[in-house]
């Protein structure tokens, strides 16, 4: 596991991967590693929740195992399933070979070689590993209760095989875009951290760290424009991911800096709703850029 003795060391190791974090998140990650507690990350889409799991995996040198939640997801999709086609082939081969021992056949059919491990089971069986449970707010109440049970003990019981327990619990990151409230029982099991949009200085540092090929001038202008857009009454305020997309798009157009006309022409890189684009056109881009010395 990550050899760290303080939140500051966690911050340093994550920043080596290009992920910049504040004091609160550094403490949460440190405690998650020390206490084997999941980190519950809540906030708008595009603020770096999923990227945290990727950064932890890179810092640990561990595989990232992702469970994407959605409406109707159930335990078989998250935990394990049996490979029925292979079991059927085995059964036919045994019959062709004249095997008559029904008990033996039944034992063989539920051997581990026919077990299909889904993300949760793979995470329990992989040491070390980082398990990302993405958008838990999209799953239903029953799946939440099931997940709480698994994350409490880091073990699962498969009737045909018995109880499987993680020798080393995975580092778990849960994310929620807060499309609905997740139950308190699950949150109590976790270390909670609210992800807000970063301020200008930190967002600019993220852009420079993630996109070193983009000119300093362009990075500063794009960051200032995104900060101004977030102050508008938008349906979907742009996250850090959109800031990076916008800077990357402008760089691909060969721009070392941006003016108001080019900013408006490339709004599709940062805003994804027609209503937001219309509202953004009311923003005085030239004035925002002038505030940055344009």
C-alpha positions as CSV (number, residue, x, y, z in Angstrom):
1,X,0.0,0.0,0.0
2,X,1.1,3.6,-0.5
3,X,3.9,4.2,2.1
4,X,2.8,7.6,3.5
5,X,2.9,9.0,7.0
6,X,0.9,12.2,6.6
7,X,-1.7,13.9,4.4
8,X,1.1,16.1,3.1
9,X,2.8,13.0,1.7
10,X,-0.4,11.9,0.1
11,X,-0.8,15.3,-1.5
12,X,2.8,15.1,-2.8
13,X,2.3,11.6,-4.3
14,X,-1.0,12.5,-6.0
15,X,0.5,15.8,-7.4
16,X,3.2,13.7,-9.0
17,X,0.5,12.1,-11.1
18,X,-0.8,15.6,-12.1
19,X,-3.8,15.6,-9.7
20,X,-3.9,18.7,-7.5
21,X,-5.9,18.6,-4.3
22,X,-6.8,20.8,-1.3
23,X,-6.1,20.1,2.4
24,X,-9.5,18.5,3.1
25,X,-9.2,16.0,0.3
26,X,-5.6,15.1,1.2
27,X,-6.7,14.3,4.7
28,X,-9.6,12.2,3.5
29,X,-7.3,10.2,1.2
30,X,-4.8,9.7,3.9
31,X,-7.4,8.4,6.3
32,X,-8.9,6.2,3.6
33,X,-5.5,4.5,3.2
34,X,-4.9,4.2,6.9
35,X,-8.3,3.1,8.1
36,X,-9.5,1.2,4.9
37,X,-12.5,3.5,4.7
38,X,-14.2,4.4,1.4
39,X,-14.0,8.0,0.2
40,X,-17.4,9.4,-0.8
41,X,-17.0,12.1,-3.3
42,X,-20.0,14.3,-4.1
43,X,-20.3,17.3,-6.4
44,X,-21.2,18.5,-9.8
45,X,-20.0,16.5,-12.8
46,X,-16.6,17.4,-14.1
47,X,-15.0,18.6,-10.9
48,X,-12.4,15.8,-10.5
49,X,-14.2,13.0,-8.6
50,X,-13.5,10.2,-11.0
51,X,-10.0,11.6,-11.7
52,X,-9.2,11.1,-8.0
53,X,-9.6,7.4,-8.4
54,X,-7.4,7.3,-11.4
55,X,-4.7,9.4,-9.6
56,X,-4.8,7.1,-6.6
57,X,-4.4,4.0,-8.8
58,X,-1.4,5.6,-10.6
59,X,0.2,6.6,-7.2
60,X,-0.3,3.1,-5.8
61,X,0.8,1.4,-9.0
62,X,-2.5,-0.5,-8.7
63,X,-5.2,-1.4,-11.3
64,X,-8.3,0.8,-11.3
65,X,-11.4,-1.3,-11.3
66,X,-14.5,0.6,-12.2
67,X,-18.1,-0.2,-11.4
68,X,-20.4,2.2,-13.4
69,X,-23.7,2.4,-11.6
70,X,-27.0,2.9,-13.5
71,X,-30.7,2.5,-12.9
72,X,-31.6,-1.2,-12.4
73,X,-28.0,-2.4,-11.7
74,X,-28.1,-5.6,-9.6
75,X,-25.8,-7.8,-7.6
76,X,-25.0,-10.1,-10.5
77,X,-23.8,-7.2,-12.6
78,X,-21.6,-5.9,-9.8
79,X,-20.4,-9.0,-8.0
80,X,-20.3,-12.2,-10.0
81,X,-22.1,-14.5,-12.4
82,X,-21.7,-18.0,-13.6
83,X,-20.5,-18.8,-17.2
84,X,-23.6,-20.8,-18.2
85,X,-22.4,-21.5,-21.8
86,X,-19.1,-23.0,-20.6
87,X,-20.9,-24.9,-17.9
88,X,-23.3,-26.4,-20.5
89,X,-20.3,-27.4,-22.7
90,X,-18.6,-29.0,-19.7
91,X,-21.8,-30.9,-19.0
92,X,-22.1,-32.2,-22.5
93,X,-18.5,-33.2,-22.6
94,X,-18.9,-35.1,-19.4
95,X,-22.0,-36.9,-20.7
96,X,-20.1,-37.8,-23.9
97,X,-17.3,-39.2,-21.8
98,X,-19.7,-41.4,-19.9
99,X,-19.5,-39.6,-16.5
100,X,-22.4,-40.8,-14.4
101,X,-21.5,-39.3,-11.0
102,X,-24.1,-36.6,-10.5
103,X,-22.5,-35.2,-7.3
104,X,-19.1,-34.9,-9.0
105,X,-20.7,-33.2,-12.0
106,X,-22.5,-30.7,-9.8
107,X,-19.3,-29.8,-7.9
108,X,-17.4,-29.3,-11.2
109,X,-20.1,-27.1,-12.6
110,X,-19.6,-24.6,-9.8
111,X,-15.9,-24.7,-9.8
112,X,-14.0,-21.3,-9.8
113,X,-13.0,-21.7,-13.4
114,X,-16.7,-21.1,-14.3
115,X,-17.0,-18.0,-12.1
116,X,-17.2,-14.7,-13.9
117,X,-15.9,-12.0,-11.5
118,X,-17.6,-8.7,-11.9
119,X,-16.0,-5.4,-10.6
120,X,-16.7,-5.8,-6.9
121,X,-15.4,-9.4,-6.7
122,X,-12.3,-8.5,-8.9
123,X,-11.5,-5.7,-6.5
124,X,-11.7,-8.0,-3.5
125,X,-9.4,-10.5,-5.2
126,X,-6.8,-8.0,-6.5
127,X,-4.2,-6.6,-4.1
128,X,-3.6,-3.8,-4.2
129,X,-6.4,-2.3,-6.2
130,X,-8.5,0.9,-6.4
131,X,-12.3,0.4,-6.8
132,X,-14.2,3.2,-8.3
133,X,-18.0,3.0,-7.7
134,X,-19.0,5.7,-10.1
135,X,-22.3,7.6,-9.9
136,X,-23.8,5.6,-7.0
137,X,-26.7,8.1,-7.1
138,X,-27.9,6.5,-10.3
139,X,-28.4,3.1,-8.6
140,X,-31.5,2.2,-6.6
141,X,-32.0,1.8,-2.8
142,X,-31.6,-2.0,-2.9
143,X,-28.3,-1.8,-4.6
144,X,-27.1,0.8,-2.1
145,X,-28.0,-1.6,0.8
146,X,-26.1,-4.4,-1.0
147,X,-23.1,-2.3,-1.5
148,X,-23.1,-1.2,2.1
149,X,-22.9,-4.8,3.2
150,X,-19.9,-5.5,0.9
151,X,-18.0,-2.4,1.9
152,X,-18.5,-3.0,5.6
153,X,-16.8,-6.4,5.7
154,X,-14.9,-6.5,2.3
155,X,-16.2,-10.0,1.9
156,X,-18.9,-11.8,-0.1
157,X,-20.6,-15.1,0.3
158,X,-21.1,-17.3,-2.8
159,X,-23.4,-20.2,-1.9
160,X,-21.5,-22.7,-4.0
161,X,-18.0,-21.6,-2.9
162,X,-18.3,-20.1,0.6
163,X,-17.1,-16.8,1.9
164,X,-14.5,-14.9,-0.1
165,X,-12.7,-12.1,1.9
166,X,-10.2,-9.5,0.7
167,X,-6.7,-10.1,2.2
168,X,-6.1,-6.4,1.7
169,X,-9.2,-4.2,1.3
170,X,-9.2,-2.2,-1.9
171,X,-9.0,1.6,-1.8
172,X,-12.6,2.6,-2.6
173,X,-13.8,5.8,-4.1
174,X,-17.5,6.4,-4.5
175,X,-18.8,9.3,-6.6
176,X,-22.2,11.0,-6.7
177,X,-23.4,13.9,-8.9
178,X,-26.2,14.4,-6.3
179,X,-29.0,13.7,-8.7
180,X,-30.6,12.2,-5.6
181,X,-29.7,11.9,-1.9
182,X,-27.7,8.8,-1.1
183,X,-28.8,7.2,2.2
184,X,-27.1,8.2,5.4
185,X,-26.2,4.6,6.2
186,X,-23.8,4.4,3.2
187,X,-22.4,7.8,3.9
188,X,-21.6,6.9,7.5
189,X,-19.5,4.1,6.3
190,X,-17.4,6.5,4.2
191,X,-15.2,9.6,4.5
192,X,-17.2,12.4,2.9
193,X,-15.8,15.1,0.7
194,X,-17.7,17.7,-1.2
195,X,-16.1,18.7,-4.5
196,X,-16.6,22.4,-5.4
197,X,-15.4,24.1,-8.5
198,X,-11.8,25.3,-7.9
199,X,-10.9,28.9,-7.6
200,X,-9.0,30.7,-10.4
201,X,-5.5,30.0,-9.0
202,X,-6.0,26.3,-8.5
203,X,-7.8,25.7,-11.8
204,X,-5.1,27.5,-13.7
205,X,-2.5,25.3,-11.9
206,X,-4.5,22.2,-13.0
207,X,-4.6,23.4,-16.6
208,X,-0.9,24.1,-16.7
209,X,-0.1,20.8,-15.1
210,X,-2.4,18.8,-17.3
211,X,-1.7,20.7,-20.6
212,X,1.9,21.8,-20.6
213,X,1.7,22.2,-24.4
214,X,-0.8,25.1,-24.0
215,X,0.7,28.5,-23.8
216,X,0.6,30.2,-20.4
217,X,-1.3,33.1,-21.9
218,X,-4.0,30.9,-23.3
219,X,-4.3,28.8,-20.1
220,X,-4.9,32.0,-18.1
221,X,-7.5,33.3,-20.5
222,X,-9.5,30.1,-20.7
223,X,-9.5,29.7,-17.0
224,X,-10.7,33.3,-16.5
225,X,-13.5,32.7,-19.1
226,X,-14.7,29.5,-17.5
227,X,-14.7,31.2,-14.1
228,X,-16.9,33.9,-15.6
229,X,-19.2,31.4,-17.3
230,X,-19.8,29.6,-13.9
231,X,-21.1,32.9,-12.6
232,X,-23.9,32.9,-15.2
233,X,-27.2,31.1,-14.6
234,X,-26.4,28.0,-16.6
235,X,-28.1,24.7,-16.7
236,X,-24.8,22.9,-16.5
237,X,-21.9,25.0,-15.3
238,X,-18.6,23.8,-16.9
239,X,-16.4,21.7,-14.8
240,X,-12.6,21.3,-14.8
241,X,-12.9,18.7,-17.5
242,X,-14.6,21.2,-19.8
243,X,-11.9,23.8,-19.0
244,X,-9.3,21.3,-20.2
245,X,-11.3,20.5,-23.3
246,X,-11.7,24.1,-24.2
247,X,-7.9,24.9,-23.8
248,X,-7.1,21.7,-25.7
249,X,-9.5,22.7,-28.6
250,X,-8.0,26.2,-28.8
251,X,-4.5,24.8,-28.8
252,X,-5.5,22.4,-31.6
253,X,-6.6,25.5,-33.6
254,X,-3.1,26.9,-33.3
255,X,-4.1,29.6,-30.8
256,X,-1.6,31.0,-28.3
257,X,-4.3,33.3,-27.0
258,X,-8.0,33.8,-27.5
259,X,-10.1,36.9,-28.3
260,X,-13.9,37.3,-27.8
261,X,-14.7,36.2,-31.4
262,X,-12.8,33.0,-31.1
263,X,-14.1,32.3,-27.6
264,X,-17.7,32.5,-28.9
265,X,-16.9,30.3,-31.9
266,X,-15.6,27.6,-29.7
267,X,-18.2,27.6,-27.0
268,X,-19.3,24.1,-28.1
269,X,-16.1,22.8,-26.4
270,X,-17.3,23.9,-23.0
271,X,-21.1,24.2,-23.0
272,X,-23.3,21.3,-23.9
273,X,-26.8,22.8,-23.8
274,X,-28.3,25.2,-26.4
275,X,-29.9,27.3,-23.6
276,X,-26.5,27.7,-21.9
277,X,-24.9,28.7,-25.2
278,X,-27.5,31.4,-25.7
279,X,-27.1,32.7,-22.2
280,X,-23.3,32.7,-22.5
281,X,-23.5,35.0,-25.6
282,X,-24.8,37.6,-23.2
283,X,-21.5,37.6,-21.4
284,X,-19.0,40.3,-22.2
285,X,-16.1,38.1,-23.2
286,X,-14.0,41.1,-24.2
287,X,-14.3,42.6,-20.7
288,X,-13.4,39.3,-19.1
289,X,-10.3,39.0,-21.3
290,X,-9.5,42.7,-20.7
291,X,-9.4,41.9,-17.0
292,X,-6.6,39.5,-17.9
293,X,-4.7,42.1,-19.9
294,X,-6.1,41.1,-23.3
